[in-house]
């Protein structure tokens, strides 16, 4: 993208904005921004790169900015002031669209898994020696980055379907992994999202091929409406690219055979946990194979793929299994829960901002997703219409003989979890990057508690091996 002058990001620590800011900074653009509701970890990483990050808003933050980049609606105070000063305000997607014009772009969109699929494709192309650029709303462990300019002709982009301007991004190849209701602030009904996705694919003059996950009901509805013929991939249906599961151990990676029509292309063995990552990997395999990458290279790359930070990340503290995942949709939550091994103790899930509109819209789906948990801790966000807390309503639906719903404020949650969690339990944190930092504090507190626990003296053993001991 040509240098248009200094750019100020209204929420530079949000995942997608951080990736774009990093990409432009690598190209020599002057970038600054305001750390808002995102991640202090991300903000610190951007500062380490030399990007100026402001922690508090004041008009002086804008400096000599030529434009303000806003994610979604953006910070209203920043956007309003910029407009009052006749400073142009552009969307995150509009900036990505300008970047994409300089490359042959692979765009990955949809409501779930798009970041993982995009990261897998970027890693496959890297292992093939193509040196791609990439823009991904998440920290890719293999690259230790969320963005890179690359020296090749290809750019892999995660496209946020919740941004109204996402259709501006032009792609040579397009992938839609899942389509479900996920952002009621952007579209109130699935039919609206389907209509926008149809316009996205059919409005791509330079699109050579579209890959669609046909395991998803929403995607099958999309395909029925498209005038173009997309390429399907699936683990459950007869499609052009098929995957047949060969191994799936809870808490471990999945293995699957890949077929293109009747041609066997190889067996993939993922090391990242989550059975649902099988279809993510199949989508990446399909797109890379069609680009001309050797199937053996694809198999090797996917087998060495390490995933994204805070996507089904497992660790332990005080003999408690701690799971972190940025998913907030019930479909994704249910997939994570089904991919875990059984707990020897209790299973406790923690949902950030349980007062979100999505909780109200998909309340029954959340209830179904959390089946198998002993307790679900729902964190209050803000009251909805009429002062009703959606978290309280969801807790009422959850409370049964098998599942307990507990509503707490974010400040109460940490102490409560440390108090109730015991050795052998599992605790799962679902929410954004900043919220998942709480998991680190809980894990550290559990480990500290165990270290301070008194050693219980054991009675002396008696038996054949101790007979005659003096």
Secondary structure, 3 states (H helix, E strand, C coil): CCCCCCEEECCCCCHHHHHHHHHHHHCCCCEEEECCCCCHHHHHHHHHCCCEEECCCCHHHHCCCCEEEECCCCCHHHHHHHHHCCCEEEEHHHHHHHHHCCCEEEEEECCCCHHHHHHHHHHHHHHCCCCCEEEEEEEECCCCEEEECCCCCEEEEECCCCCCCHHHCCCCEEEECCCCCCCCCCCCCHHHHHHHHHHHHHCCCCCCEEEEECCCHHHHHHHHHCCCCCEEEECCCCCCEEEEEEEECCCCCEEEEEEECCEEEEEEECCCCCCCHHHHHHHHHHHHHHHCCCHHHHHHHHHCCCCECCCCEEEEECCEEEEEECCCCHHHHHHHHHCCCCCCCCEEEEECCCCCHHHHHCHHHHHHHCCCCCEEEEECCCCCHHHCCHHHHHHHHHCCCCCEEEEECHHHHHHHHHHHCCCCCEEEEECCHHHHHHHHHHHHHHHHHHHHCCCCCCCCCCCCCCCCCC
